[in-house]
């Protein structure tokens, strides 16, 4: 599909509920997705204000949650609120609720594993970005940005923002906040010692410029036709509050260090780190978790946001959020969203405890880290917990196993780079049994590929079937061909240096089904490779993986759909993933990043991946050239089994409590489209 054709475009019990009146605003049609009242719009299920008023021949009036002042009082540092019409942009985004205009009130209760661990599910409920995918998962639509435009060769992308848009503290949001995010945060050596590679293009930075208050341009050193997808599906938001963070930068405030020191911090850079977290990931520990005393003393607990909710409490047990009083969306009756003003996120590491809380009716919404192996139990207890559990297709979900090609142990590094070992480990897996036991027969055995087959056209059936036929006798023969023997007859092969071939399989239940890990342990042990299995938290797993301390990594293929790889090729090149979902080849990546001064020089096929991936980003997704490059990249990955896949084309559960309304069945359970973001959870409401 040509980017130009797609992308060019101009609660808890006892909570009081407040009914919203549509009758007071009868001048405008109260359209819902179920009944659009004959109105049509440029983009699915949403309108710009002028567009809506013209279509309805009306003037929209605005109203708010009557309890908004009390929620605003919980946002440390916020001033008293002006009227809702003065808080909304002059050009708010008007969204059609799915089924009905909602009622204000209640709490979205949810679970995650811990700060930065399994949090993206609930984070996606409050998330915003410049644009988003509509719930058809095909159409990019406005969100924070009102419109956008490309030049002819895809080297310049220009966004137009909403007049009068404000941060959650009431300060103006302008193009300067986007310019500031890139030039003063992403390219700032005090914030990022090394500029994140995903924000460099052919190794060079973009030029981000605020043309005026409402217009910002991105000029790229090479054609970058897929980058709009990053602003539609990515966790990273391309804006930061300059008015707040710049006060800690000597460039903007000569007394920045003194200000930070008055807070008890070393300097301005430490203050930026405290509030920003050194990451565009929004769920890094907030100042309230890092040092609530300092944050409270300064009078601003967290960085102002454009999201629908803002963090007001956080500790080791969880976090609480309240509605952003300056949020930019309204419904077709003029009610400022969100309807549900509070989010309560509890950290639960244990899967059994998670399931128990769900079955007790304590969870309003859950999508991430719910596995099909738990579906029968959750389905059986639907009535008890007053929830509905269903399942949806996944994009890119295929649990992989990636042996550490640059292992610190040279014996294991050499073994893991022998393709005979990788093939043996692949064909030793009984994928049919995995499918039946773990996925209830709902998936299809498939090899691991770095591009999701349903969203691209260059992954062939032959590639998906390569080295997946279950054959443990052949696996044993390949291991013997390498020279591995069981000299003492204990059932475990010896390494070339005589030590037992024991591999530690460290995993986190956030990313993989526990039952699959047990099956894989038994399959590999059956061919003489002893597996020591250990479950850890996702934070522990990621720390070990990113420090190159694990024998192998295992997670699900994420970030591999067409929209994801069109703008970010981290799945294509070492370490074949990001900090949240790492693969293998960390020392190869270090060699590349240091221009050969550190790490381990990669083999020729890996060097080829770097060149092919760079070219891939510069051509339009779906074009003949893109498909040719994509096919070459996928073939290299599978020929060298960089990630051994298991079962693809699977479905996965999601669930919601039955009092949650305006919920639409999701078309895909996928991090690639940022979980719930396409489904406009700001228009969810809880019935009485």
TIRO-107176 format. One line per field, with one value per residue (C-alpha): x, y, z; residue in one letter. Coordinates in pm, whole numbers. Each point is the difference from the previous one (the first is absolute). Last residue first. Layout:
# TIRO-107176
u: (X,...)
v: (Y,...)
w: (Z,...)
aa: (A,...)
END
This chain:
# TIRO-107176
u: (-2429,154,371,113,236,35,362,68,28,38,321,204,-105,320,258,-63,305,-72,-274,-323,-172,-344,-115,-361,-141,-45,-242,-88,191,-253,71,360,246,212,267,113,248,-37,277,130,338,143,365,269,377,143,328,-67,284,-204,-301,152,179,-322,-197,244,2,-381,-24,239,-203,-329,125,124,-332,-187,-199,171,147,377,257,-50,84,328,125,-117,188,325,-20,-119,302,228,-187,60,370,63,-4,313,-16,-26,201,190,-180,-191,-117,-369,77,230,-248,-277,214,72,-374,-58,-329,-363,-124,-364,-24,345,-70,3,229,316,110,-197,-341,-226,147,-115,-226,-212,-155,80,-279,-273,65,-15,318,-7,-48,131,-73,261,297,368,290,305,-64,261,19,-73,-317,-115,72,-173,-292,-57,31,-251,-230,-4,172,-92,283,51,328,6,211,81,0,-272,-275,124,-90,-359,-43,117,-215,-308,70,53,-324,-192,124,-144,240,42,-142,83,366,276,346,97,339,187,190,233,203,368,247,141,-193,-319,-125,-340,-246,-169,228,192,345,119,-318,145,4,217,-194,-125,-123,-218,-133,-76,-186,-218,-67,-123,-204,-195,-286,-25,69,322,-158,-379,-42,256,-183,-328,157,53,10,-361,-11,-269,-115,357,134,359,303,-70,-7,-100,-360,-237,-354,-217,-341,77,-59,291,224,-90,-112,243,290,-84,4,320,192,337,313,-16,100,271,165,-21,171,274,60,15,314,1,-145,287,267,-164,-47,372,92,-200,-90,-269,-1,-241,-230,-267,-333,-318,-322,-365,-204,-222,51,-351,-240,-354,-262,-134,-292,-48,-309,-21,-237,264,-219,-171,329,155,6,131,294,98,-43,197,305,204,-105,217,-77,320,-155,-376,-169,-285,-228,182,-126,-273,118,97,233,159,52,154,253,80,68,218,223,155,-297,46,-329,-111,-287,-135,-239,-227,-205,-183,322,-97,-161,-370,-106,-285,208,272,290,377,288,69,46,-137,223,-195,148,270,99,313,108,137,354,-133,-173,-265,-119,74,-182,-293,-122,353,135,240,163,310,-64,-25,25,31,377,-30,-246,241,289,-198,-147,345,24,-356,-167,257,-151,160,18,-355,-9,267,154,307,260,-244,-157,-65,301,231,-92,66,337,94,-89,251,76,-355,-132,-281,199,278,-229,-76,368,85,-256,100,113,-336,-51,336,69,-271,-222,-255,-21,-188,-316,-69,145,-266,109,-119,54,-163,172,-231,-19,-299,-105,306,217,-231,68,364,-74,99,347,188,351,141,-343,-184,-263,-221,-207,-301,-230,214,208,252,108,293,121,303,51,313,249,87,-202,-282,55,-286,-9,371,-54,255,288,57,-374,-121,323,96,-313,-110,-317,-71,87,-27,-269,-229,62,-116,-311,-67,68,-287,-235,-165,-112,14,-308,181,-119,155,-215,-135,-112,31,44,322,105,265,256,195,304,220,-283,89,-310,-35,-219,-296,-158,-324,-154,289,-83,-223,-41,-72,210,-228,74,-48,-379,-3,157,377,144,143,220,-3,-235,-8,-244,-119,333,168,-237,135,351,49,119,320,118,-119,-131,-168,-314,-361,-305,-280,-168,-176,-347,-177,-140,-283,20,-146,-94,111,345,53,49,311,37,363,23,77,1,174,-185,77,-187,-315,36,-12,324,149,182,376,186,312,-74,-281,-238,-183,-75,-196,-208,-59,-108,-288,-268,151,-12,-219,44,-230,2,-139,-222,-49,87,257,125,28,182,248,69,67,224,-185,33,-152,207,186,-129,-341,-358,-314,-326,-87,318,-195,203,320,-173,-137,-163,-122,76,-262,-108,274,-205,-162,328,16,282,-79,244,106,100,250,-114,138,311,11,1006,90,270,46,-193,28,345,116,-71,-142)
v: (227,-44,65,204,-46,307,66,-361,112,-341,70,43,-329,-199,223,-85,-228,-97,-217,-163,40,101,102,-59,347,125,289,-132,-145,-147,-348,-5,-28,-275,-73,-340,-93,-141,-165,37,-122,-295,-69,229,-34,352,54,-323,62,-86,156,340,14,-94,269,272,-107,-14,347,145,-143,107,355,20,-124,256,-113,234,299,15,159,-224,-313,150,27,-353,-145,162,-114,-347,-51,59,-281,-235,89,-109,254,161,-39,285,319,229,-124,320,11,-56,-281,-184,44,-140,-304,-31,-10,-269,-145,92,276,79,297,141,-33,-281,-180,71,48,91,-83,36,346,101,289,202,-250,-274,105,84,-330,-212,-100,194,-310,-355,-159,-50,-229,86,-240,-70,322,250,234,298,63,-356,6,334,-106,-316,174,267,-267,-174,-337,-358,-253,-311,-192,-173,-305,-47,-376,-42,-62,297,220,-123,1,357,104,-148,178,332,-48,-54,333,198,277,376,94,-351,97,-234,-132,-315,-103,-234,-304,-184,-187,105,-181,305,-89,-3,-327,-141,-79,-340,-124,-232,121,88,167,146,330,-12,237,-302,-145,307,-37,-368,75,254,-253,-246,276,69,250,186,371,56,221,6,379,50,-241,183,319,328,290,115,188,39,-361,-137,211,89,-118,-369,-284,-333,-106,-251,135,117,-82,-354,89,247,-143,-369,-46,245,-121,-356,97,196,-304,171,-205,137,347,-103,-220,280,241,-252,-67,375,18,348,-130,-248,266,234,-288,-78,370,62,370,-97,188,-231,-22,-249,148,-183,141,20,98,304,214,134,-177,-105,67,-179,30,36,176,106,-38,-180,-297,2,-10,-274,-282,236,101,-360,-101,309,-50,-188,274,249,329,208,314,33,79,238,57,-229,-78,-240,-283,-205,279,26,-377,0,265,-191,-310,199,135,343,213,378,187,272,227,228,285,237,-247,215,124,227,343,-18,192,-231,-145,-99,223,-45,236,-85,311,-141,-309,-271,-158,-264,-249,-214,-335,-196,142,355,241,269,287,-141,183,-113,75,58,345,-6,221,-164,-153,109,374,210,-5,-126,-266,-130,3,-187,-245,-123,-266,-129,340,119,-257,-336,-54,-47,256,-157,306,-78,167,15,330,134,-131,12,362,77,-176,205,315,-72,-211,-27,121,211,318,-177,-35,372,83,-222,170,354,99,-126,-93,-147,-63,-269,-67,268,-169,-295,189,249,-243,-259,-304,-110,-284,-265,-337,-301,-37,-87,320,227,-290,-68,350,-111,-241,221,92,129,99,288,58,330,-5,309,167,228,139,268,64,-192,-199,-193,-357,-77,-375,-155,-210,-370,-87,162,53,-7,-380,2,165,284,-112,172,59,266,194,-75,181,-122,-174,262,350,-40,-266,82,375,4,-187,239,298,-117,109,-121,295,-29,-134,-245,-299,160,221,5,351,-51,-366,-104,-8,-258,14,-299,61,-262,-202,77,206,196,-148,160,-18,84,86,-141,-127,-261,-13,-327,-276,-257,-372,-135,23,146,318,15,293,347,247,-232,-74,-269,-29,-354,-88,44,-261,-266,149,-79,-358,92,362,42,-335,-316,175,-4,213,194,262,210,143,311,193,-145,-92,110,-328,-284,66,357,245,210,377,117,346,304,300,-244,-88,175,321,-190,-197,314,92,-238,94,-41,-329,-50,-351,-160,-112,334,-64,-308,206,270,-265,-123,148,-188,250,187,152,162,-105,243,-154,-83,-362,-48,357,-36,-330,131,312,-218,-250,-324,-361,-340,-74,295,258,0,-100,80,-184,-23,-203,-273,-292,202,264,338,245,233,361,253,-259,119,16,-329,-187,2,-185,-198,36,-318,-7,-270,-228,-315,44,21,1641,-350,-201,-319,-273,76,155,-297,-226,-336)
w: (3759,-341,-46,-297,-294,-220,108,-100,-364,-168,-193,325,158,-69,-161,-364,-4,361,-143,93,-333,-122,347,94,74,354,34,345,294,245,-136,113,-284,-147,-257,-113,-275,-349,-194,-352,121,193,85,-136,21,-14,-183,-185,-249,-311,174,60,-334,-180,183,-104,-364,-9,150,-256,-288,158,50,-358,-135,210,303,245,-182,-17,230,301,-201,-121,358,69,-298,107,360,-95,-227,299,174,-295,-2,357,282,146,376,248,6,-239,-312,-72,363,-82,-243,237,286,-219,-74,373,66,-261,121,59,227,77,236,-81,-371,-251,-241,203,-267,-316,-150,305,65,-348,99,-242,-244,252,235,-251,-183,313,184,326,210,-46,334,267,49,35,14,215,188,125,-299,228,-199,66,372,55,-218,198,336,-105,-143,334,17,-92,-7,-211,-11,-337,-76,-367,-63,-262,260,204,-293,-17,382,44,-294,167,329,-174,-194,323,138,-290,-110,33,338,125,0,-115,79,-186,135,-232,122,-236,261,2,-223,-183,-319,208,140,-83,278,29,280,-232,106,-352,-118,-319,-191,-311,-222,-193,329,51,-353,58,324,-182,-277,262,162,-317,26,-334,68,-197,-268,16,22,-276,-229,67,-133,186,-250,6,329,268,43,-8,291,-87,200,-62,253,-152,10,158,-48,287,154,116,364,-17,272,-12,-361,-159,209,-105,-364,55,122,37,-77,-355,120,246,-261,-256,239,80,-369,-61,214,152,327,35,-52,252,244,-1,5,323,-22,-249,-330,-185,303,-100,-104,93,-142,103,-304,40,-308,-21,232,-81,266,303,236,371,129,363,293,210,91,-340,-189,217,-255,-266,218,66,-366,-119,222,-265,-241,180,171,13,-154,-48,329,75,301,243,351,-108,225,-306,-113,343,8,-348,102,320,-208,-239,277,-47,100,-14,36,-239,102,-272,70,-191,-206,-256,-153,-168,-11,-70,-312,-99,-285,245,98,-32,86,364,214,328,-38,176,311,47,265,12,134,295,4,8,-233,43,-221,-347,-281,-212,-354,-125,-88,295,262,151,341,363,-47,315,36,354,-112,-263,247,266,-251,-96,-271,29,-2,-252,-238,-62,-377,-118,-280,-221,-163,208,219,289,-100,348,191,-299,-66,366,-13,-308,191,273,306,133,335,-142,50,-189,-300,-2,45,-297,-222,100,-351,-131,-364,-100,368,-10,303,-96,-340,153,97,-279,-252,74,-207,-342,-244,218,20,45,-377,-215,-180,32,-105,-293,-130,-37,-284,-293,127,-302,112,208,158,45,274,0,272,-44,271,166,-311,-209,304,-143,21,-214,-2,142,-198,12,-310,197,370,247,18,73,337,28,220,332,0,245,53,-361,-121,-343,127,267,-122,-377,-16,291,-34,-363,108,289,-227,-223,277,321,211,383,179,227,-207,-310,-220,-358,-103,-375,-85,-174,-367,-84,-280,-132,-218,-171,-149,-361,-90,323,267,181,342,179,339,201,349,-161,-375,-186,-157,-164,-9,352,-51,350,-130,16,189,-55,190,298,286,266,290,-69,-160,336,139,-238,-9,368,-27,172,-6,362,110,-132,-120,111,-66,162,-215,263,16,-119,-292,-200,-366,-328,-160,-224,-145,111,-290,47,-30,6,152,-217,234,230,319,327,-80,-97,325,213,175,252,317,-37,-38,210,124,-197,276,-10,-369,103,241,-263,-253,214,-227,-293,-282,-246,-342,-254,-366,-256,-263,-367,83,-277,41,377,-35,-259,206,306,-180,-22,112,-78,-310,-156,-244,162,-75,196,-70,367,59,176,137,-34,206,-102,236,-273,96,115,255,235,315,-98,5,378,166,313,289,176,365,91,280,-155,-217,-331,-3408,-72,-162,195,-171,-371,50,206,-300,95)
aa: (X,X,X,X,X,X,X,X,X,X,X,X,X,X,X,X,X,X,X,X,X,X,X,X,X,X,X,X,X,X,X,X,X,X,X,X,X,X,X,X,X,X,X,X,X,X,X,X,X,X,X,X,X,X,X,X,X,X,X,X,X,X,X,X,X,X,X,X,X,X,X,X,X,X,X,X,X,X,X,X,X,X,X,X,X,X,X,X,X,X,X,X,X,X,X,X,X,X,X,X,X,X,X,X,X,X,X,X,X,X,X,X,X,X,X,X,X,X,X,X,X,X,X,X,X,X,X,X,X,X,X,X,X,X,X,X,X,X,X,X,X,X,X,X,X,X,X,X,X,X,X,X,X,X,X,X,X,X,X,X,X,X,X,X,X,X,X,X,X,X,X,X,X,X,X,X,X,X,X,X,X,X,X,X,X,X,X,X,X,X,X,X,X,X,X,X,X,X,X,X,X,X,X,X,X,X,X,X,X,X,X,X,X,X,X,X,X,X,X,X,X,X,X,X,X,X,X,X,X,X,X,X,X,X,X,X,X,X,X,X,X,X,X,X,X,X,X,X,X,X,X,X,X,X,X,X,X,X,X,X,X,X,X,X,X,X,X,X,X,X,X,X,X,X,X,X,X,X,X,X,X,X,X,X,X,X,X,X,X,X,X,X,X,X,X,X,X,X,X,X,X,X,X,X,X,X,X,X,X,X,X,X,X,X,X,X,X,X,X,X,X,X,X,X,X,X,X,X,X,X,X,X,X,X,X,X,X,X,X,X,X,X,X,X,X,X,X,X,X,X,X,X,X,X,X,X,X,X,X,X,X,X,X,X,X,X,X,X,X,X,X,X,X,X,X,X,X,X,X,X,X,X,X,X,X,X,X,X,X,X,X,X,X,X,X,X,X,X,X,X,X,X,X,X,X,X,X,X,X,X,X,X,X,X,X,X,X,X,X,X,X,X,X,X,X,X,X,X,X,X,X,X,X,X,X,X,X,X,X,X,X,X,X,X,X,X,X,X,X,X,X,X,X,X,X,X,X,X,X,X,X,X,X,X,X,X,X,X,X,X,X,X,X,X,X,X,X,X,X,X,X,X,X,X,X,X,X,X,X,X,X,X,X,X,X,X,X,X,X,X,X,X,X,X,X,X,X,X,X,X,X,X,X,X,X,X,X,X,X,X,X,X,X,X,X,X,X,X,X,X,X,X,X,X,X,X,X,X,X,X,X,X,X,X,X,X,X,X,X,X,X,X,X,X,X,X,X,X,X,X,X,X,X,X,X,X,X,X,X,X,X,X,X,X,X,X,X,X,X,X,X,X,X,X,X,X,X,X,X,X,X,X,X,X,X,X,X,X,X,X,X,X,X,X,X,X,X,X,X,X,X,X,X,X,X,X,X,X,X,X,X,X,X,X,X,X,X,X,X,X,X,X,X,X,X,X,X,X,X,X,X,X,X,X,X,X,X,X,X,X,X,X,X,X,X,X,X,X,X,X,X,X,X,X,X,X,X,X,X,X,X,X,X,X,X,X,X,X,X,X,X,X,X,X,X,X,X,X)
END
